[in-house]
Amino acid sequence: EELPSTVVATGIKDTIIFDLKDMALARKKDSLWLKELYKSDLFEDIYNSVVNQEYDMVDYDELPTEVLKQRLKELDARTPFKVEYNPSLESVIKQYLKNRRGTLERLMGLSEYYFPMFEQELDKNNLPLELKYLAVIESALNPSAQSRVGATGLWQFMYPTGKMFGLDVSSYVDERSDPIMATEAACKYLKSLNNSFNDWDLALAAYNSGPGNVSKAIRRSGGKTNYWNLRDYLPRETAGYVPAFLATMYIFEYAKEHGFKKQSARIPFVATDTIKVKQQITLDQVAKLTNLDKEELEFLNPSYKLGIIPVIKDENYMLRLPLTHVGAFVNNEEAIYAFAQEEQEAAEKPMPELFEQPEKIRYRVKRGDYLGRIADRYGVGVSQIKKWNGMRSNTVKVGQNLIIYPKKSKQDIAVNSTPSQSDSSEKTYTVRSGDSLWSISQKFPGVTVQNIKKWNDISGTNLKPGTKLKIYKG
């Protein structure tokens, strides 16, 4: 798969040979599948079901109590969790079966995509595979989900906890939304919680509310360590958390018996692969050049907050694509980056390119300070400062210490990076076979495709071997 020699930058998206037009119908079906499964109301529905869980008995004749007791006993025998019958758990299971059938079917469809990857990571860390159901009640399997208190991603990491387990957040990237990185971090966190409490029910409760709240509940209860005896001492959301987890586990494990018709994933996670980007590029540009829907690219690459994949020193940011598209992207890489660079240069305002993020600083509030002024000073948002410091209001006091993770961009540095004919020495470059404007620009730091075209009065991108090009290298 190679680019025709007549390709011009403005027409790259029409001339790149991807041989995928015959897959247009399949792509359309994939897009409909994603839109149907990936509705924003899933997360809100699951979140509310946990926080506002009721335990009144529900009439659901399709599941007799004795049948449920037997199934829970079987489930208990094959998992390390305490899956024991009690009326509260029966109530939750029957409420889900009666009132949340549509939600659960859509979640089962999404699970076809994520669960194979979850199981691989859990197995690698010697953790119970049933922990995969935790992500269902945490995020409704939405990697972009964000709770009202700022927890983010499939595994709902708060900012400080995410940092503790190696998940960085910048203006462009939120690694809490990266499915693989967040799953690896969740495995480490869950393992540490189970080591602390030596009980999976308590580890789950601690994952939801924090280990401090579980320890307090144990003290307030007089030393009880059974989750069901501690529920009255835990935050309301956590009191409904383990029942929701066990109910979800039961329904997924006995989905066939309850007649669920789950939608299979059209793109299994294992049928995708990653490519390290060599130049800043947007998901919108990738969509134009690969015939993939932007929604599909956003689904596969949820950690890029602005739809931009940056290139930052010492960071390896990846683009995830279906396996069917990886080879075509690699074979047409130079043309793709040339198109992306031309489109970026043509934009009215260039996108900021971020440098690596510095470590956190401690800022002491001075007289006259307010959150907006402090946020502007360090290039961050007011909401970010509030998250980092567990603040509920915008009020700050003189002498108060704030944790801040400042950001810098190239706009903070003096702009004089474009070489000009007046202040640079001229160099002649002879075009070789296989050269493109983009590959030539990469040989000279600070030189862009647009520079070369301007200096040599070139309108297209077609180059002939032997052509002499003027390069003004500063």
N, C-alpha and C positions, 0 to 999 in steps of 0.2 A: 504494500500500500504506500504509494509515493504521491507527492503533489505534482500536478502537471507543470511544465516549465512556464506556462503562460499565466500562472496565477498572479493576480494583482491583489494588493492588501485589502482593498475595499470589497473584493469578491471572494475572499478566502472561504467564507462560510458556505458559499455555493459550489466551490470547486474542490474542497478537500474530499478525498475519496474515502467514505466510510462504509459504503455498500450496505446501508441500513434502511434505505427507502422501503424495501420490502417488509421491514419490521414496523412500519408506521402504525398499523392496526394494533399490534402487540403493545407498542409504546402507549397508545391511547388507552388501552385497557389497563396498563400498569398505572397510568395517571389517575384513572377513575378509581382503581383499587386504593391508591394512596389517599385520595381525597375522601373516600368513604370511611376508611379506617382511621385516618389521622385527624379527625374532627377535634376542635379545641374543647368541646364540651366533655370529652372523656375524662380529662384530668379533674375538672371541676366536679363531675359526677362522683368519681371515686373519692376525692378529697372530702366532699360533704358526707358521703356514706360512712367514712371513718370518724369524722369529727362529731357528727350528729347521730351516731348509731343508737337506735332504739332496741329494746330487748323484750318488747311485748310479743307474746306468742302469735304466730301467723298461721292461718288456715292454708294448708298446702297438702291436699290429700295424696298427691302423686309421690310423696316421700313419707311413708309411715315411720314413726319414731323408732320402731324395732329394726327396720331396714337401715336407718341412719346409724343407729348404735353399732350394728354389725360392721358397716363400712368404715366407721371411724376406728373401730377396733383393728380392722385390717390395715388401715392407714397408719395407725400408731405402731403396728408391728414392723413396718418397713421404713419408718423415718425416726430420726433422733428427737423429734419434737413431741411434746406431750399432747397427743391428739385424743383427748378423752371426752366422752359425751358429757354435756351438761345443758340444761335448758337454755341458757344464754347463747351458747354456740348454735344450738338447734334453731333458735329464733333468727340469728344472723344468716345462717345458711338458707333458710326458707324465705327470708326477705329478699336475698339476692336472687334466688331462683324465680321468685314470683314477680319482682319489680325491676330487676336489672338484667334481664335476659339479653336484650339488644346490646347493651354495653359490654357484657361478658363475651358475646359472640365476636364483636369487633376486637376486643382485647385478645381473644384466642387467635384471631388472624394475625395480629401484630406479633404475638408470641412465636409464631412460626418463623419470623424473621430474627428475633433477638435470642430466643431460648438456646439454640445451638451454641452461640458464642458465650452466653452466661454459663452454661453447663461445662464448657471447656475450661473457663477460668476457675469456676468453683472446684472442679475436679483437680486442677493443677495445684490448688491451695488446700486440698484435703478437707473441703467444706461440704456440708450436705447440699445435694443438688436442688432440694426443695426450696433453698433460699432464693431461687430464681423468681418465686412468686412474690417476694418482697418488693421487687421493682414494679409489679402490677399495682400494688396498693400505694406505693410511694409516688409514682409518677404517671400511672396509666400507660406505661411504656412509651412515654413521650420524652425524648431526650432534650427538648427545649422547654419542658414544663418548669414553671417558677411559682413557688408558693407565695402566700401573702407576706411571709417573713423573709423571703429572699432565697430559700433553699432551691437549688437548680439541678436539672438533669434527670436522667433515668433513676439515679439513686439518691436524689434530693440532698446534695451536699450544701451546707452553709459555707460561706466564704472561708472563715478561719479553719474549719474542719477539712475543707478541700485543700487548702494550702498545707495543712499538717500532713496530708497524704499525697503531696506532690502534684496537685491540680492547680495550675496557674490560670489567672484571669487577666486579660488585657483589653484594650479598646476593641481589638479585632477578634480575639479568640477567648472562648470560655471552655476550658478543658473539662469542666464538670459536665458539659453537654457532649463530650466525646464518648461514644458508647464503650469503646475498649478501655480507654484510660480510666473512665469513671468506674467501670466494673472491676478493674484491677484494684483501684483504691478502695472500693466497697468491700472487696474480699479481705484486704488488709485490716480494715476497720472492724468488720464483723468478727474476724479471728481474734483481734485484740479484746473486743468486748466479751466474747465467750471465754477467753482466758481469764478475764477479770471476774466474771460472775459465775463461771462454770455451770451455766444453765442457759439453754437456747432461748427459752421464753423471756428471761430477763435480758439477755443480749439483744433480742428484738426490741424490747421496750426501751432499752438504753439507746439503740440506734435511732429510735424515733424522738425521744425526749432528752437524750443526753445521759451519760452515766451518773452525773451528779443527782439528777432527779430520781433515778432508781435507787441510789444509795440512801437518799433522804427518805424515800418511801419505806425502805426496809427498816430504817431507824424508827420512823413514826409508827410503824405497825408493830413495834416491839420485837423486831428480828425475824419476821416472817419472810420466807424466800420463795414461796409458791406464787406465781403470777396472779392466779385467780383470787388469792387472799390479799394481794397488794393493790388490786385495781382501784379501790376507793381512795388510796393515798397517791395515785398517779394523776398527772394532768388529764383533762377530759379526753383529749385526742388520743393519748396513749392508752387510756382505758379501753378504747374501742379498737386499738391497733392489732393486738394479737388475735382477737376473735376474727377480725377482718382478714388477717393473714391465713388463719386456719380454714375459714370459710372459702376463701379463694383457692387454697390448696385442694380442698375437698372437691369443689366444683370442677376445677381443671382436671383432676385425676379421674373423676367420674362423669366427665362431659358426655361421653357416648351413652351412658346409662340414662342421662337426662335429656337426650335428644338434641344436643347442641349441634348446629350446622355452622362450623367455623369456616371462615374464608382463608384459604391457603395463601401464603406469601408468594407473590409472583417473582420476587427476587430474594432468595434465601441469603442471609448474611455471608454464608460461605461461598456464594457465587459472585462476590465482589473482591476487589483488590485495590491497593493504594499506589499512588505515584507521588514521589517527592517533587514539589514544584520548584522550579529554578528561577522563576520571575513572578512578581506579584500579578495575580490574575483574579478575575471575579467569576462567581458561579454563573452569572448571566452570560459572560463571554464563553465559558465552557459549554453552556447550553446551546448557544448559537452555533458553535463549531462542531458539536457532536450529535445534534438531533435528539438530545435528551431533554425531557421537560425540566424546567427549573425546579418545579416542586420535587421531582425525583432526586435532583442533585442536592437540594436542601435537606431532604430526608436522609440521604446518604452521608451528608457532611454537616451535621447540626451544630458543630462547635464554632463555626464561623459566623459571628454575631451580625456582621454587616454584609454577609455574602461575599466577602473578600478574603482570599487566601494570601497572607502577607509573606514576604521573605525577610526574616530577621536573623541577624548573626547568632550562631550557636543554637538555633531552633530548627527542627525538622518538621515543617508543616506539610501534610499530605492531602492529596485529593483522592477521595474514594469513588470508584466507578464500577459499573457492572463489568464482569469479566469480558463480556462481548465487545466492550468499547476500549479496553485498556490498550490493546495492540495498536489500534488505529490512532489513539492519542499519542502514543510513544513515537510511532512512525512519522507523524505530522507535527511533532513538537515545535520545531523551529518556526514553522509557518503560524502555528497557534500563538506562540509568544510574540511574534512580529505583529500579528493582528491585534493582540491585547495591548501591546505597547503603542501602536498607532492610535487605537481607540482612546487610550488613556491620554495621550498627548493632545488629541483633538478635543478632549473635554474642556469645559470652561474653567474648571477648578481641579487641579490635580489632587488625587487622594493622598492623605498623609501616609508616610512610610515610618512605621514605629521601630525604634531601636529596642534592644533587649531591656527588660524591666529591671529597675534597681530594687534593692531590698527595701523593706519597710523602714519608715522613719517615725520618730515620736515628735509631734508638734505640740508646743505649749501655747495655749490660747492667750493672746495679749488683749489689752484694753482696745476696744473698737472692732475687734474681730467678730465675724459672724460666719456661719457655715458656707454661704455662697462665696464670700471673699477667699476663704481658705481653700475651697474646692478649685476656684479659678487659678489660684497661685500654683497649685500642683497639677493642674490639668486633669482633674478627676470630677466626678459628679457628687452632689450633695448626698444623694441616696447611697452612693458607695461608702462615703465616710460614715454615714449612719449604720450601714451594715457592718463595716469593719469594727465599729465600736459599740455595737448593740444598743444604739440610741433609738428612742421612740419619737422624740421631738427634735426640732431644729435648734433648740436652745443650747448655747454653750456658756461656760463660766470662765472668767479670767483665772488662769492658772491650771485649767483642766488640760490633761494630757490626751492627745488623740493619736491613734495609729493610722498612718497614711501610706499607701503604696503609690508614690508619684509616677507619672508617666512623662516621657519626652518624645517629641516628634521632630522630624527634619525641619519643620517650620520654625523650631526654636533655634536653629543654627543658621548663621548667615548664608543667604542664598546667593551663590555665585558659581554654580556647578556646571553651567553649560559653556563649553569651550567656544571661543569666538576667534575669527580670523585675525583680529588685531592683537590679541594677547597670547596667542598660541603658535607653536612652531608647526609648519606644514609637513605632513608625511604622506608619501604615496604608497597606496596599497594595490597590489595586482590581484584581481579576482581569480580564484582557482575554481576548478570543477567541484560542484557541490556546495559552494558558498551561497549564502543568502545575506540580505542586508542585516537581519537580526544576528546571524552568527558572526558577521564582521564587526558589528557594534560591540559584541561581547569581548572582542579582543582588545578594545581600547576603553579603559575605565572612564566613565563620565560621558561617553559618546552614545547617542541614541540613533535609532533608525531615521528619525526625522532630521537629525543633524546631517547625516550622510546624504540624504536625498536633497537637502537644501544646498549643501556645499557643492554638489555635483550635478545640480539641475536635473534630478531624476524624478519622474512622475509616477512610475509603477514600481514593481519589485523585481522585474525580470533582469537578470544580470548575465552577461556573457563572459566566459573564461577569457582572461587576458586584458579585460577592461581595467584602466588605471583610475583609481579613486583617490580624491584628495581627502585627507583626514587631518583635522587641526587638533593636535593633542597638546593639552595644557601641561 
